[in-house]
Amino acid sequence: MDNGPGVPSADPILEGPGDRAAVPALVRAVCYDHGIYDIDTASKPIIKQNIPKLGRLGELERFVGYAAGGDCDSALVVLDTDGICPCEVVVAWARRIKSMDVAKRVGIAFFDGEFECLFLHCLDCIAAMFPDYGWQMEGWEVGEAHEGVVGAKGALSRRMKRGRSYKEVRDQIRFVQAVNFERLRIVSRCFRHFEDTLLWLTNESETSVYPPDRAV
């Protein structure tokens, strides 16, 4: 596909310590899957953010301003919803950011529940690539039931053999290697939105904030 000139870099606003490496790795992998090879993310993303914190008056604007004030060409907000309705938040946040009239483009992408819902969708693929975790696959099925799960990290741990548990900093970056994009495009609405946001960032657009009001 023709993706235009691409955008060289994006400053991410993230949540947990595992996101520091895993989200940029997922960004690159998704872009590579579309033949986009010139995307990059900041080496020092803004972390320790979440929806309740940024929802407070002035906080979203403050941290988006930090990201937009860096050397990158755009800012990318990627957070877990942890049970909060993503549609309600993204509409309000897109309007708040648009009202800032920042010079750089800003994309918002939420994982419905937790980032690790992507791993639950692709658990068979992860088990095949990383068998040493001793995965217990009984009762697991492909499908939309994994979307929006709160406590996805614990759900992963419970499917590992005794003595093993999910460690965010160690495992999040590893498991990104095993996710199946073709499957996620079918079963995961939040992945589709994440992917759409990246494609918007890498294409020329007059829209300053994604998603725009009419798309959410």
TACOR-V823129 format. One record per residue. N is the residue number from 1. SS is DSSP state (H for helix, E for strand, C for the rest). Layout:
BEGIN
n->{N:N}
ss->{SS:SS}
END
This chain:
BEGIN
n->{1:2:3:4:5:6:7:8:9:10:11:12:13:14:15:16:17:18:19:20:21:22:23:24:25:26:27:28:29:30:31:32:33:34:35:36:37:38:39:40:41:42:43:44:45:46:47:48:49:50:51:52:53:54:55:56:57:58:59:60:61:62:63:64:65:66:67:68:69:70:71:72:73:74:75:76:77:78:79:80:81:82:83:84:85:86:87:88:89:90:91:92:93:94:95:96:97:98:99:100:101:102:103:104:105:106:107:108:109:110:111:112:113:114:115:116:117:118:119:120:121:122:123:124:125:126:127:128:129:130:131:132:133:134:135:136:137:138:139:140:141:142:143:144:145:146:147:148:149:150:151:152:153:154:155:156:157:158:159:160:161:162:163:164:165:166:167:168:169:170:171:172:173:174:175:176:177:178:179:180:181:182:183:184:185:186:187:188:189:190:191:192:193:194:195:196:197:198:199:200:201:202:203:204:205:206:207:208:209:210:211:212:213:214:215:216}
ss->{C:C:C:C:C:C:C:C:C:E:E:E:E:C:C:C:C:C:H:H:H:H:H:H:H:H:H:H:H:H:H:H:H:C:C:C:C:C:C:C:E:C:C:C:C:E:C:C:C:C:H:H:H:H:H:C:C:C:H:H:H:H:H:H:H:H:H:H:C:C:C:C:C:E:E:E:E:E:E:E:C:C:C:C:C:H:H:H:H:H:H:H:H:H:H:H:H:H:H:H:C:C:C:C:E:E:E:E:E:E:E:C:C:C:C:C:H:H:H:H:H:C:H:H:H:H:H:H:H:C:H:H:H:C:C:C:C:C:C:C:C:C:C:H:H:H:C:C:C:C:C:H:H:H:H:H:H:H:C:C:C:C:C:C:C:C:C:H:H:H:H:H:H:H:H:H:C:C:C:C:H:H:H:H:H:H:H:C:H:H:H:H:H:H:H:H:H:H:H:H:H:C:C:C:C:C:C:C:E:E:C:C:H:H:H:C}
END
